[in-house]
Amino acid sequence: MKTSDSTDKIFPAFIKAQAEFSRATKDKSNPFFKSKYADLNGYLDGSLPQLQQNGLAVLQDTSAPEEGNKISVSIRLIHTSGQWIESDKLTMTPTDMKPQTFGSCLTYLRRYNYSSFMSMGAEDDDGNRASKAPKAKPEAPKMPTRASVNAKLLSLKKYEDVSNAKAKFVQRYGIGTLQLSSGKQGNSDETWDQCFQQHIDRASGKGPIDNSSPDELQAEFLGMVGKCEDYETVVLIEKGMNQNKALQTNSNKKVIDTLYLAFPE
């Protein structure tokens, strides 16, 4: 740490300001470590007003040392008297010099440097991300709805295609019990295996794939419409409608036309 030749005014002012600092609020989430932390603005909000009331201001200097791809940050606290206190440089090497990585490293350095200099107690939640990107734990695949699976399977005409679709589904999700089947609340007797079997029977010419009531089919149709996000899904929804007479109403056809306008090819 460096100081001006005289510090008789800046030290008392800083001591008074520091006694009035408020704790930074941990209102930011770190998705990699699943934790909360206070960002730089949180520390500034908890200290700048108190510093200014005591004739103090803060300057942060960013530089790139000559010895390779490194970033350095230092901080200088200045007083209206002209006296100052300056920290040593805090240096870090980012994993690469891409703008996003560089910005993450710089933000971390500024926050850590500031909170340490002000003795506000920083929590090092995302420091690892600045110097080394951690491996995020793979999330378990989200189980699709029966309606979405039903729509995709309706587009498959051959027995082999349905069987392959089932094999891929089992590999990705496993075979479990449906919590919601064909719009019936509380029905936990039908399994995914039975759902696929209906389509295997259809593709084999053994019978229809669904014995749901028109109201249940309409509820599934509207549920799929509400979750539609792209052109391919619109095509699947339309195929499902065209293969069930109960869904072939003028209002449903208008819904399909509206979806095509919203999600053009």
Sequence and secondary structure as in RCSB ss.txt:
>XXXX:A:sequence
MKTSDSTDKIFPAFIKAQAEFSRATKDKSNPFFKSKYADLNGYLDGSLPQLQQNGLAVLQDTSAPEEGNKISVSI
RLIHTSGQWIESDKLTMTPTDMKPQTFGSCLTYLRRYNYSSFMSMGAEDDDGNRASKAPKAKPEAPKMPTRASVN
AKLLSLKKYEDVSNAKAKFVQRYGIGTLQLSSGKQGNSDETWDQCFQQHIDRASGKGPIDNSSPDELQAEFLGMV
GKCEDYETVVLIEKGMNQNKALQTNSNKKVIDTLYLAFPE
>XXXX:A:secstr
 EE S  TTHHHHHHHHHTT       EEETTTTEEE  HHHHHHTTHHHHHHTTEEEEEEEE  SSSS EEEEE
EEEETTS EEE   EEE  S   HHHHHHHHHHHHHHHHHHHTT     SSHHHHHS             HHHHH
HHHHT  SHHHHHHHHHHHHHHH   B SEETTEET    BHHHHHHHHHHHHTTS  S    HHHHHHHHHHHH
HT  SHHHHHHHHHHHHT GGG  HHHHHHHHHHHHHS  
